[in-house]
Amino acid sequence: MISSVRGVVIHVAGTTAVVEVGGVGLAISVTPQHAMLLRVGSEATLRTALIVREDDLSLFGFQAADELAVFDLLRGVTGVGPKSAMGVLATLSPAQVATAVATENDGAFRKVSGIGPKTAKLIVLSLAGKMQVTASTSAATPAAATPVHESVLVALVGLGWSERVAAQAVDEAVAEASVADAATTQSLLRLALTRLGPQQYTGAL
C-alpha cells in the first residue's frame, strides 16, 4: 500500500501529476484545484490511495489527511468509484461534504458530474454519523485552499467586506461553482459577489 509520496514534480497536466521518486515517475490523479498548486521542479508531498484492479494500478493524491479520509468514505458508498469520489472533492471541500451530509443536502452532491439523484441520496445516508472529525474543520479553510480562492478573498476584503463575511461568501461560491468557475478568479469573484449582494460594490468586472 502506497500511503504517501514525496518527490519532485516533473509534469502536471489536467488532473494528473507526475512525481519522481527514486528515479521513477509516478502518475497520480489529483483534483484540478490541487493540480494548480503543484509546480514543475518543486518538491511535493501527497497523501495517496492506491487502487488495485485486475488490469490497473491507480494512484490518487491529496493535500491533506481529511481529503483522503473523505475519499475513502465515498468509495465505500455503493455506486461511487474513485473517479466519482475525486469529482466530489473537486467540487466540495471535506468540510462542505460533512455539512451536506449533516444537513441531508443531497443537492450538493448532484452538482458533481456522474452522480445522479439516487447516488447523491445514498451518499448522504451512507456517510451519516461518519464525519464528525471532518465536520469540525473550519469552514473558512477552503477559501484559502488555492491561489484563486485567496485572490477572491483578498479582493472582497479590499472592497469593504470583513474577512469573516468574505470567507463565508467564497466558501458558498465554491460550493455552487463548477470546477471551471472555481479555478478562475473572475468567475469565482462574480459568484461571491452574487452571494453578498450589490450594495457595497458598483464597479464592473
C-alpha positions in Angstrom: 0.0 0.0 0.0 1.4 3.4 -1.0 0.1 5.8 1.6 2.2 8.8 0.7 4.6 10.1 -2.0 7.3 12.7 -1.7 9.4 13.8 -4.6 10.0 16.4 -7.4 7.0 17.2 -9.6 8.2 16.6 -13.2 4.9 17.1 -15.0 1.4 18.4 -14.4 -1.4 18.2 -17.0 -5.1 18.5 -16.2 -5.8 16.3 -13.2 -2.6 14.2 -13.5 0.7 15.0 -11.8 3.9 13.0 -12.3 6.1 12.9 -9.2 9.6 11.4 -9.4 10.5 9.2 -6.5 13.8 7.4 -6.6 14.2 7.9 -10.3 10.7 6.6 -11.0 7.9 8.9 -12.2 4.6 8.1 -10.6 1.4 9.3 -12.3 -1.0 10.5 -9.6 -4.6 11.6 -10.2 -5.4 14.9 -8.3 -8.2 17.4 -8.2 -8.0 20.4 -10.6 -7.5 22.7 -7.5 -4.6 20.6 -6.3 -3.0 20.5 -9.7 -3.0 24.3 -9.7 -0.8 24.3 -6.6 1.8 21.9 -7.9 4.8 23.4 -9.7 7.1 21.5 -12.0 10.6 21.4 -10.5 9.3 21.8 -6.9 9.2 19.1 -4.3 5.7 17.9 -3.2 4.3 15.6 -0.6 1.0 13.9 -1.3 -1.1 11.6 0.8 -2.1 8.8 -1.6 -4.6 5.9 -2.1 -3.6 3.0 -4.3 -6.5 1.5 -6.1 -5.8 -2.0 -7.4 -7.8 -3.6 -10.1 -7.2 -6.7 -12.2 -5.9 -4.7 -15.1 -4.9 -1.4 -13.5 -3.0 0.2 -10.6 -4.0 3.8 -10.0 -2.7 6.4 -7.5 -4.9 9.2 -6.2 -3.2 12.0 -4.4 -4.4 14.6 -1.8 -3.1 17.6 0.0 -4.4 16.7 3.5 -5.5 13.7 5.5 -9.1 14.8 5.7 -9.4 14.8 1.9 -8.0 11.2 1.8 -10.4 10.2 4.6 -13.4 11.6 2.7 -12.2 9.9 -0.5 -12.1 6.5 1.3 -15.5 7.1 2.8 -17.0 8.0 -0.5 -15.5 4.9 -2.2 -17.4 2.8 0.4 -20.7 4.1 -1.0 -22.4 1.8 -3.5 -22.1 3.3 -6.9 -19.3 5.7 -6.1 -16.0 4.8 -7.7 -12.6 6.5 -7.4 -13.3 9.0 -10.2 -16.6 10.0 -8.8 -15.1 10.4 -5.3 -12.5 12.7 -6.8 -15.2 14.6 -8.6 -16.9 15.2 -5.2 -13.6 16.5 -3.8 -13.1 18.7 -6.8 -16.5 20.3 -6.1 -16.7 20.3 -2.3 -14.2 20.6 0.4 -14.2 18.0 3.2 -16.0 20.5 5.5 -18.6 21.1 2.8 -19.1 17.4 2.4 -19.6 17.0 6.1 -22.0 19.9 6.2 -24.0 18.5 3.3 -24.3 15.1 5.0 -25.2 16.6 8.4 -28.0 18.8 6.8 -29.1 15.9 4.5 -28.4 18.2 1.5 -28.1 15.7 -1.3 -28.4 18.5 -3.8 -24.7 19.4 -3.1 -23.7 16.0 -4.5 -26.0 16.2 -7.5 -23.8 19.1 -8.8 -21.0 16.5 -9.3 -20.7 15.2 -12.8 -21.6 11.5 -12.9 -23.6 11.5 -9.7 -27.3 11.2 -10.1 -30.1 11.8 -7.5 -30.2 8.2 -6.2 -26.5 8.1 -5.6 -26.5 11.6 -4.1 -29.1 10.4 -1.5 -27.2 7.2 -0.9 -24.1 9.2 -0.1 -25.9 11.3 2.5 -27.4 8.1 4.1 -24.2 6.1 4.0 -22.0 8.9 5.5 -24.4 9.9 8.2 -22.6 9.7 11.5 -19.2 9.1 10.0 -17.9 12.6 9.5 -17.7 14.2 12.9 -14.0 15.0 12.6 -14.3 16.4 9.2 -17.2 18.5 10.2 -15.2 20.3 12.8 -12.8 21.7 10.1 -13.1 25.4 9.8 -15.5 26.5 7.1 -13.0 29.2 6.1 -10.3 26.7 5.2 -11.4 26.0 1.6 -11.4 29.8 0.8 -7.6 29.8 1.2 -7.0 26.4 -0.3 -5.9 27.7 -3.7 -4.4 30.9 -5.1 -7.7 31.6 -6.8 -9.7 31.4 -3.6 -7.1 33.5 -1.8 -7.2 36.2 -4.5 -11.0 36.4 -4.4 -10.9 36.6 -0.6 -8.4 39.5 -0.7 -10.5 41.2 -3.4 -13.6 41.1 -1.3 -11.9 42.4 1.8 -10.5 45.2 -0.3 -14.0 46.1 -1.5 -15.1 46.6 2.1 -16.4 43.3 3.4 -15.0 41.8 6.7 -12.7 38.8 6.3 -15.3 36.6 8.0 -18.1 37.6 5.7 -15.9 37.4 2.7 -14.6 34.0 3.6 -18.1 32.7 4.0 -19.1 34.1 0.6 -16.1 32.5 -1.1 -17.0 29.2 0.6 -20.6 29.4 -0.6 -19.4 30.4 -4.1 -17.0 27.4 -4.3 -19.8 25.1 -3.2 -22.1 26.1 -6.1 -19.4 26.7 -8.7 -18.4 24.4 -11.4 -14.8 23.1 -11.5 -14.1 25.6 -14.3 -15.6 28.6 -12.4 -13.8 27.6 -9.2 -10.5 27.7 -11.0 -11.0 31.2 -12.4 -10.6 34.3 -10.2 -13.1 36.4 -12.2 -15.8 33.7 -12.3 -15.5 32.9 -8.6 -15.5 36.6 -7.7 -18.7 37.1 -9.6 -20.4 34.2 -7.8 -19.2 35.5 -4.4 -20.5 39.0 -5.2 -23.8 37.5 -6.1 -24.0 35.9 -2.7 -23.1 39.1 -0.9 -25.3 41.4 -2.9 -24.5 44.6 -4.9 -25.0 47.1 -2.2 -21.3 47.6 -1.5 -20.0 47.1 -5.0 -20.7 49.2 -8.0 -17.7 48.5 -10.2 -17.7 46.3 -13.3 -15.8 43.1 -13.7 
